[in-house]
Amino acid sequence: MNTRSTEMRKHLSKMRKQYAFLLAESTEMRKHLGKMRKQYAFLLAKSTQMRKHLSKMRKQYTFLLIRPLA
């Protein structure tokens, strides 16, 4: 019976270490995900800004194409 108890304590110790590792890994992944969300939001805003700028440039180009030459 004592051998079984020792085995169980060893197994429990191993499980605790695995749990601590997974918890740390999970925390790291959540931090990384937060960072990735911020980068995505920035790129989305930059993309919107670039589309607006492109639209403005197209209008200017169209104006230059249709105005009469002096």
C-alpha positions as CSV (number, residue, x, y, z in Angstrom):
1,M,0.0,0.0,0.0
2,N,2.9,2.3,0.8
3,T,4.3,1.8,-2.7
4,R,1.0,2.8,-4.3
5,S,0.9,6.0,-2.2
6,T,4.5,6.9,-3.3
7,E,3.5,6.3,-6.9
8,M,0.4,8.5,-6.6
9,R,2.5,11.3,-5.0
10,K,5.1,11.1,-7.8
11,H,2.3,11.2,-10.4
12,L,0.6,14.1,-8.6
13,S,3.9,16.0,-8.6
14,K,4.3,15.4,-12.3
15,M,0.8,16.5,-13.0
16,R,1.3,19.7,-11.0
17,K,4.4,20.6,-13.1
18,Q,2.5,20.0,-16.3
19,Y,-0.4,22.1,-15.1
20,A,2.0,25.0,-14.1
21,F,3.6,24.8,-17.5
22,L,0.3,24.8,-19.4
23,L,-0.9,27.7,-17.3
24,A,2.2,29.7,-18.1
25,E,1.9,28.8,-21.8
26,S,-1.8,29.9,-21.7
27,T,-0.9,33.3,-20.2
28,E,1.9,33.8,-22.8
29,M,-0.6,33.0,-25.6
30,R,-3.2,35.4,-24.3
31,K,-0.5,38.2,-24.2
32,H,0.5,37.3,-27.7
33,L,-3.1,37.3,-28.9
34,G,-3.6,40.8,-27.3
35,K,-0.6,42.1,-29.2
36,M,-1.8,40.5,-32.4
37,R,-5.2,42.2,-32.0
38,K,-3.6,45.6,-31.6
39,Q,-1.5,45.0,-34.7
40,Y,-4.5,43.9,-36.7
41,A,-6.5,47.0,-35.6
42,F,-3.6,49.2,-36.7
43,L,-3.3,47.5,-40.1
44,L,-7.0,47.8,-40.6
45,A,-7.0,51.5,-39.8
46,K,-3.9,52.0,-42.1
47,S,-5.7,50.0,-44.9
48,T,-8.8,52.3,-44.6
49,Q,-6.6,55.4,-44.7
50,M,-4.9,54.1,-47.8
51,R,-8.2,53.3,-49.6
52,K,-9.4,56.9,-48.9
53,H,-6.1,58.2,-50.2
54,L,-6.4,56.1,-53.3
55,S,-9.9,57.3,-54.0
56,K,-8.7,60.9,-53.7
57,M,-5.8,60.2,-56.1
58,R,-8.2,58.5,-58.7
59,K,-10.4,61.6,-58.6
60,Q,-7.5,63.9,-59.2
61,Y,-6.2,61.7,-62.0
62,T,-9.7,61.7,-63.6
63,F,-9.8,65.4,-63.3
64,L,-6.5,65.8,-65.1
65,L,-7.6,63.4,-67.9
66,I,-10.8,65.2,-68.7
67,R,-9.8,68.9,-68.3
68,P,-9.1,70.6,-71.6
69,L,-5.5,71.4,-72.6
70,A,-4.7,75.1,-72.6
